[in-house]
Amino acid sequence: MRLSDVMGGAGLAIFPEIALVLFLVVFALVSLRTVRQPRATREDLARLPLADDAVGGVHSGKGDCP
């Protein structure tokens, strides 16, 4: 008896399908949230990696955090 026979008879084929459906649902929700944001918010977030000052209480990484 091979391992593939044991695993094939265990009835575990549903788990990859559940994972795929879960991934697609999360992907769709994130995509919808991104598309529904106002343009100004998206532009602010797009410039965030290039900003020199701290935004939203996040330190700039230059050692100014206590």
N, C-alpha and C positions, 0 to 999 in steps of 0.2 A: 504494500500500500504506500503510495507516494504522498508527499505533503500536499500537492495540488488536488488530489482526490479528497483528502481530509478537509481542506479549506473550501473546496467546491461544494461539499455536502453539508457544510456548517450553516449555510443560508445567510452569509454575510454580505450578499450583493446589494442589499438595501442601503448600507452605510455610505458607499461612494455616491449614490444617487441623492441621499439626504444632504451630503456635503456640497454637492453641485447646486442643488436648489437653494441651500442656505447662502452660498457664495453669490449666486445670481441675485437673490433678494437684497443682500447687503450692497452689492455693486449698484443695483438700480436705485436704492435709497440714497446712497452717497452721490450718485450722478444727479439725481433729481434735486437734492439739497444744493449742490454746486450750481446747477443751472438756475435755480430759483433765487439765488442770492442777488442783491442789487449789484449793478455794475461797479459802483463806487467801492463797495466792500471787496469785491474781487480784485480791483486795482490796488487797493490798500494792502491786501494780502500778497499780491504779486510783488509789490515793492519791499515787503518785509525783510527778505534775506539781504537786501542791499542797504537797509537802514543802519545808520550809525548810532542812533539814540535808542534807549530802552522804550518799549511799547507795552502797555498793559501789565506793568509790574515785572516784566521779564528782564533780567540783567543782561548787559551787552557782552559779557564774557571777557571783560578787560580787567578783572580783578576787583571790581567795585562792589561785589557781593560780600556781606559780612561773614 
